[in-house]
Amino acid sequence: MTTTPALSVASPSGSFEAGPVELRALRDDDVRIDVKFAGICHSDIHQVREEWGTAIFPMVPGHEIAGVVAEVGDAVTRVKVGDHVGVGCMVDSCGECEFCKEGYEQHCVKGAVMTYNGTGYDGEKTKGGYAQGVVVSERFVLTIPEGLGLDVAAPLLCAGITTYSPLRRWGAAPGTKVAVIGMGGLGHMGVKIAAAMGAEVTVLSRTTDKADDSVKLGATKHLATKDGKVFEDLKGYFDIILNTVSADLPMEDYVGLLKARGVLVSVGLPPKKYEIAPGLLIGSSKVVAGSNIGGIPETQEMLDFCAKHDFGATVEVIGADEVDAAYDKVVDGKVRYRYVIDTSTISA
């Protein structure tokens, strides 16, 4: 085993501390990556603060990882030393079930192994990307195309695929009208991706505070939902509504914004159950759906799509000593739009 400098937290109420953590010895199919940037995802905060159930401590979070290949195992063929690569939310799956074979590793019947706060099939606890190095099976290493900066690419490994997958699945394209609920870390990527797919994009946010940003990123309109008139004026307007927020919303009002056969798909995780009368769906054949991340093939497709259209995430790069404060700012909605840790600032 080798060690690498990393940021870890010892308890839900603790602060991040820098220090060495162990990396496993390289297996034949492993890739060792020098991590350059790691995005801060809101799900990192939920897990560090044990808001999603009991967590594994000490924890090294981070599943938006971008870096450079430093070493490869003897059986590795897809990447080589010096390549720009990324790692997202998963680092292993059975590879044998129907979902793995179809490229939907996130739905692995055996259970996908999460990048951190998880347990591998070998019983070892997983450690994430708030570190200067990670070791990952080649199957879960993504190629970051030339032209995409590693800093703006890092959040694509979660925020990018989380929004790309449902937009692709439900047919965002020229001629479709897409609404994105929320203009945060996920929402801003939803706007960029839907616009690049050719859709007409409207941002639905509580206020108009980020209206200028929405338009710059590709939206045609940014409307404040606190003005109830929105729900009257846009009734039956949208083909797709992408809900990126984790707040409790009046979902029946949003369902009313869909055209017949339209879909409202959620990627945020609100604390309470949705309340929707079945008649609101049945009468117009509307769909309410959920979407997780994407599998490895689709994640690579998303990275290639973003590179083709010349955009990554909109980021603020921070140092290791700013992470604790950044968590609070994310919760308060004060980041535009994704914090990314410069891992070179982590001391051993």
C-alpha positions as CSV (number, residue, x, y, z in Angstrom):
1,M,0.0,0.0,0.0
2,T,0.9,3.6,-0.5
3,T,-0.4,6.8,1.1
4,T,-1.7,10.1,-0.2
5,P,-2.6,13.4,1.4
6,A,-6.3,13.7,1.9
7,L,-9.0,15.6,3.7
8,S,-11.0,13.5,6.1
9,V,-13.7,14.1,8.7
10,A,-14.0,12.0,11.9
11,S,-17.6,12.6,12.8
12,P,-20.8,14.4,11.6
13,S,-19.9,17.3,13.8
14,G,-16.2,17.4,13.0
15,S,-14.1,19.6,10.8
16,F,-12.0,18.5,7.9
17,E,-8.4,17.6,8.8
18,A,-5.5,17.0,6.4
19,G,-3.4,13.9,6.7
20,P,-2.2,10.7,4.9
21,V,-4.6,8.0,4.0
22,E,-3.8,4.6,2.5
23,L,-4.4,3.6,-1.1
24,R,-4.5,-0.1,-2.0
25,A,-1.7,-1.7,-3.9
26,L,-2.3,-1.7,-7.6
27,R,-4.2,-4.7,-9.0
28,D,-3.9,-5.8,-12.6
29,D,-6.9,-3.8,-13.7
30,D,-6.3,-0.8,-11.5
31,V,-5.5,2.8,-12.3
32,R,-3.8,5.2,-9.9
33,I,-4.8,8.7,-10.5
34,D,-3.1,11.9,-9.4
35,V,-6.2,13.9,-8.4
36,K,-6.1,17.6,-9.5
37,F,-9.6,18.8,-8.6
38,A,-12.5,17.4,-6.6
39,G,-16.0,18.9,-6.8
40,I,-18.1,19.5,-3.7
41,C,-21.5,17.9,-4.3
42,H,-24.4,18.6,-1.9
43,S,-24.6,14.8,-1.4
44,D,-21.2,15.0,0.2
45,I,-22.6,17.3,2.8
46,H,-25.6,15.1,3.4
47,Q,-23.3,12.1,4.0
48,V,-20.7,13.9,6.1
49,R,-23.5,15.3,8.3
50,E,-25.3,11.9,8.4
51,E,-28.5,13.4,7.0
52,W,-29.0,10.2,4.8
53,G,-28.5,7.7,7.6
54,T,-25.5,6.2,9.4
55,A,-22.2,7.0,7.7
56,I,-18.7,5.5,7.8
57,F,-16.1,7.5,9.7
58,P,-13.4,8.6,9.3
59,M,-14.7,9.7,5.8
60,V,-12.9,11.1,2.8
61,P,-15.7,12.4,0.6
62,G,-15.7,13.3,-3.1
63,H,-17.2,11.7,-6.2
64,E,-16.5,14.4,-8.7
65,I,-12.9,13.6,-9.4
66,A,-10.6,14.8,-12.2
67,G,-7.0,14.1,-12.6
68,V,-4.1,12.5,-14.5
69,V,-3.2,8.8,-14.8
70,A,-0.1,8.2,-12.7
71,E,0.3,4.4,-12.9
72,V,-1.6,1.5,-14.4
73,G,-1.9,-2.2,-13.7
74,D,-0.5,-4.9,-16.0
75,A,-4.0,-5.6,-17.6
76,V,-5.1,-2.0,-18.2
77,T,-5.6,-1.2,-21.8
78,R,-8.1,1.7,-22.0
79,V,-5.9,4.5,-20.5
80,K,-2.3,5.2,-20.1
81,V,0.0,7.3,-17.9
82,G,-0.6,11.0,-18.5
83,D,-4.2,10.7,-19.7
84,H,-6.7,13.1,-18.3
85,V,-9.4,11.1,-16.5
86,G,-12.3,11.3,-14.1
87,V,-14.1,9.2,-11.5
88,G,-17.7,9.6,-10.6
89,C,-20.1,8.1,-8.0
90,M,-19.2,4.4,-8.4
91,V,-16.0,2.4,-8.3
92,D,-17.3,-1.1,-8.7
93,S,-20.2,-3.3,-9.7
94,C,-20.7,-7.0,-10.4
95,G,-20.3,-6.6,-14.1
96,E,-22.4,-9.7,-14.7
97,C,-26.1,-8.8,-14.0
98,E,-28.4,-7.6,-16.7
99,F,-28.0,-4.0,-15.7
100,C,-24.2,-4.0,-15.7
101,K,-24.2,-5.7,-19.1
102,E,-26.4,-3.0,-20.5
103,G,-24.2,-0.2,-19.1
104,Y,-26.5,0.7,-16.1
105,E,-24.0,-0.1,-13.4
106,Q,-25.7,2.2,-11.0
107,H,-28.6,-0.4,-10.9
108,C,-26.3,-3.4,-10.3
109,V,-28.3,-6.2,-8.7
110,K,-25.4,-7.0,-6.3
111,G,-25.2,-3.3,-5.4
112,A,-22.8,-0.8,-7.0
113,V,-19.9,0.2,-4.8
114,M,-19.9,3.9,-4.1
115,T,-16.8,5.9,-4.4
116,Y,-16.8,6.8,-0.7
117,N,-18.8,6.1,2.4
118,G,-19.2,2.6,1.0
119,T,-17.7,-0.9,1.4
120,G,-16.1,-2.7,-1.5
121,Y,-16.7,-6.4,-2.4
122,D,-13.4,-7.1,-0.7
123,G,-14.7,-5.6,2.6
124,E,-12.5,-2.5,2.4
125,K,-14.0,0.9,3.1
126,T,-14.0,3.3,0.1
127,K,-12.3,6.7,0.1
128,G,-13.2,9.5,-2.2
129,G,-11.5,12.3,-4.1
130,Y,-10.8,15.0,-1.5
131,A,-7.3,13.7,-1.8
132,Q,-4.2,13.9,-4.0
133,G,-4.6,10.3,-5.2
134,V,-7.1,7.5,-5.8
135,V,-6.9,3.9,-7.0
136,V,-9.8,2.7,-9.1
137,S,-10.6,-0.2,-11.4
138,E,-10.2,0.6,-15.0
139,R,-13.9,-0.1,-15.7
140,F,-14.9,3.0,-13.7
141,V,-12.3,5.4,-15.1
142,L,-13.7,8.0,-17.6
143,T,-11.7,9.8,-20.2
144,I,-11.9,13.6,-20.0
145,P,-11.7,14.8,-23.6
146,E,-9.2,17.3,-24.8
147,G,-10.4,20.9,-24.4
148,L,-12.2,20.3,-21.1
149,G,-10.3,21.8,-18.2
150,L,-10.0,19.4,-15.3
151,D,-11.5,22.0,-12.9
152,V,-14.7,22.5,-14.9
153,A,-14.8,18.8,-15.8
154,A,-14.8,17.5,-12.2
155,P,-18.5,18.4,-11.4
156,L,-19.6,16.7,-14.6
157,L,-18.9,13.4,-13.0
158,C,-22.0,13.8,-10.8
159,A,-23.9,17.1,-11.6
160,G,-23.3,16.6,-15.3
161,I,-24.5,13.0,-15.6
162,T,-27.3,13.5,-13.1
163,T,-28.9,16.1,-15.4
164,Y,-27.8,14.7,-18.8
165,S,-29.3,11.3,-18.2
166,P,-32.9,12.3,-17.7
167,L,-32.8,15.0,-20.4
168,R,-31.5,12.4,-22.9
169,R,-33.9,9.7,-21.8
170,W,-37.0,11.9,-22.1
171,G,-36.1,13.5,-25.4
172,A,-34.8,17.0,-24.9
173,A,-34.2,18.2,-28.5
174,P,-35.0,21.0,-30.9
175,G,-38.7,21.8,-30.7
176,T,-39.1,20.6,-27.1
177,K,-39.8,23.0,-24.2
178,V,-37.8,22.2,-21.0
179,A,-38.3,23.8,-17.6
180,V,-35.5,23.5,-15.0
181,I,-36.6,23.9,-11.4
182,G,-33.8,25.5,-9.4
183,M,-30.6,27.3,-10.5
184,G,-27.9,25.7,-8.3
185,G,-25.2,23.1,-8.8
186,L,-27.5,20.7,-10.6
187,G,-29.8,23.3,-12.2
188,H,-27.1,25.3,-13.9
189,M,-25.9,22.1,-15.6
190,G,-29.5,21.2,-16.6
191,V,-29.8,24.6,-18.3
192,K,-26.5,24.2,-20.2
193,I,-27.2,20.7,-21.3
194,A,-30.8,21.2,-22.3
195,A,-29.8,24.3,-24.3
196,A,-27.0,22.4,-26.0
197,M,-29.5,19.7,-27.0
198,G,-31.5,22.4,-28.8
199,A,-34.4,22.7,-26.4
200,E,-36.1,25.9,-25.4
201,V,-35.2,26.3,-21.7
202,T,-37.0,28.1,-18.9
203,V,-35.7,28.3,-15.4
204,L,-38.3,28.2,-12.6
205,S,-36.8,29.6,-9.4
206,R,-38.2,31.1,-6.3
207,T,-36.8,34.5,-7.2
208,T,-35.2,36.2,-10.1
209,D,-31.9,36.7,-8.4
210,K,-30.0,34.5,-10.9
211,A,-32.0,35.6,-14.0
212,D,-29.0,37.1,-15.8
213,D,-27.0,33.9,-15.2
214,S,-29.8,31.7,-16.5
215,V,-29.9,33.6,-19.8
216,K,-26.1,33.6,-20.1
217,L,-26.1,29.8,-19.7
218,G,-28.7,29.2,-22.3
219,A,-32.2,29.8,-20.9
220,T,-34.7,31.9,-22.8
221,K,-36.6,32.8,-19.7
222,H,-36.1,32.8,-15.9
223,L,-39.4,33.1,-13.9
224,A,-40.1,33.5,-10.2
225,T,-42.4,30.9,-8.9
226,K,-43.3,33.0,-5.9
227,D,-45.5,34.8,-8.4
228,G,-48.3,32.4,-8.6
229,K,-49.2,33.8,-12.0
230,V,-46.5,31.6,-13.5
231,F,-48.7,28.5,-12.9
232,E,-51.6,30.1,-14.7
233,D,-49.7,31.6,-17.7
234,L,-47.7,28.4,-18.4
235,K,-50.3,25.8,-17.8
236,G,-49.8,22.9,-20.3
237,Y,-46.6,24.5,-21.7
238,F,-43.7,22.1,-21.1
239,D,-42.7,18.8,-22.5
240,I,-40.1,18.1,-19.8
241,I,-39.7,19.6,-16.3
242,L,-36.4,18.7,-14.6
243,N,-36.7,19.2,-10.8
244,T,-33.2,19.7,-9.4
245,V,-34.1,20.9,-5.9
246,S,-34.5,19.0,-2.7
247,A,-37.2,21.3,-1.2
248,D,-40.8,20.4,-0.7
249,L,-42.8,21.8,-3.6
250,P,-46.4,21.9,-4.6
251,M,-46.0,19.2,-7.1
252,E,-49.5,19.3,-8.4
253,D,-48.9,22.9,-9.5
254,Y,-45.8,21.8,-11.5
255,V,-47.6,18.8,-13.0
256,G,-50.1,21.4,-14.3
257,L,-47.4,23.0,-16.3
258,L,-46.9,19.9,-18.4
259,K,-48.3,19.2,-21.8
260,A,-50.3,16.1,-22.4
261,R,-47.8,13.2,-22.3
262,G,-45.2,15.4,-20.7
263,V,-42.8,14.3,-17.9
264,L,-41.8,15.8,-14.6
265,V,-38.5,14.1,-13.6
266,S,-36.9,14.7,-10.2
267,V,-33.2,14.4,-9.4
268,G,-33.4,16.2,-6.1
269,L,-34.4,14.4,-2.9
270,P,-37.0,16.2,-0.8
271,P,-37.6,15.1,2.8
272,K,-41.3,14.6,2.3
273,K,-43.5,12.5,0.0
274,Y,-45.0,13.9,-3.1
275,E,-48.7,14.4,-3.1
276,I,-50.2,14.2,-6.5
277,A,-53.8,13.2,-7.4
278,P,-53.7,10.3,-9.9
279,G,-56.3,12.0,-12.0
280,L,-53.9,14.8,-12.8
281,L,-51.7,12.2,-14.5
282,I,-54.2,9.8,-16.0
283,G,-56.3,12.4,-17.8
284,S,-53.4,13.7,-19.9
285,S,-51.1,10.7,-19.8
286,K,-48.5,12.6,-17.9
287,V,-45.5,11.0,-16.2
288,V,-43.8,11.7,-12.9
289,A,-40.4,10.1,-12.8
290,G,-37.2,9.9,-10.9
291,S,-33.6,9.6,-12.2
292,N,-30.4,8.7,-10.5
293,I,-26.9,9.1,-12.0
294,G,-26.0,7.3,-15.3
295,G,-23.9,4.3,-16.1
296,I,-20.3,4.4,-17.3
297,P,-21.1,4.4,-21.0
298,E,-23.6,7.2,-20.7
299,T,-21.3,9.2,-18.4
300,Q,-18.6,9.0,-21.1
301,E,-21.2,10.1,-23.7
302,M,-22.0,13.1,-21.5
303,L,-18.4,14.1,-21.2
304,D,-17.9,13.8,-25.0
305,F,-21.1,15.9,-25.5
306,C,-19.9,18.7,-23.2
307,A,-16.5,18.7,-24.9
308,K,-18.2,18.9,-28.3
309,H,-20.3,21.8,-27.2
310,D,-17.4,23.5,-25.4
311,F,-18.6,23.8,-21.9
312,G,-18.1,22.3,-18.4
313,A,-19.5,23.3,-15.0
314,T,-19.3,26.9,-13.8
315,V,-17.0,26.6,-10.8
316,E,-15.3,28.5,-8.0
317,V,-11.9,26.9,-7.2
318,I,-11.1,26.8,-3.4
319,G,-8.2,25.6,-1.2
320,A,-8.3,22.8,1.3
321,D,-8.7,25.2,4.2
322,E,-11.9,26.6,2.8
323,V,-13.9,23.4,2.6
324,D,-15.7,23.6,6.0
325,A,-16.9,27.1,5.1
326,A,-17.8,26.0,1.6
327,Y,-20.2,23.4,3.0
328,D,-22.1,26.1,4.8
329,K,-22.2,28.3,1.7
330,V,-23.5,25.4,-0.4
331,V,-26.3,24.8,2.1
332,D,-27.1,28.6,2.1
333,G,-27.1,28.7,-1.8
334,K,-24.2,31.1,-1.9
335,V,-22.1,29.3,-4.5
336,R,-22.2,30.0,-8.3
337,Y,-22.3,27.2,-9.1
338,R,-20.0,24.4,-7.9
339,Y,-17.1,24.6,-5.5
340,V,-14.1,22.6,-6.7
341,I,-11.2,21.8,-4.4
342,D,-7.6,22.3,-5.7
343,T,-6.2,19.2,-4.2
344,S,-2.6,20.5,-4.5
345,T,-3.4,22.6,-1.4
346,I,-3.9,19.5,0.8
347,S,-1.0,19.1,3.1
348,A,0.3,15.7,4.2
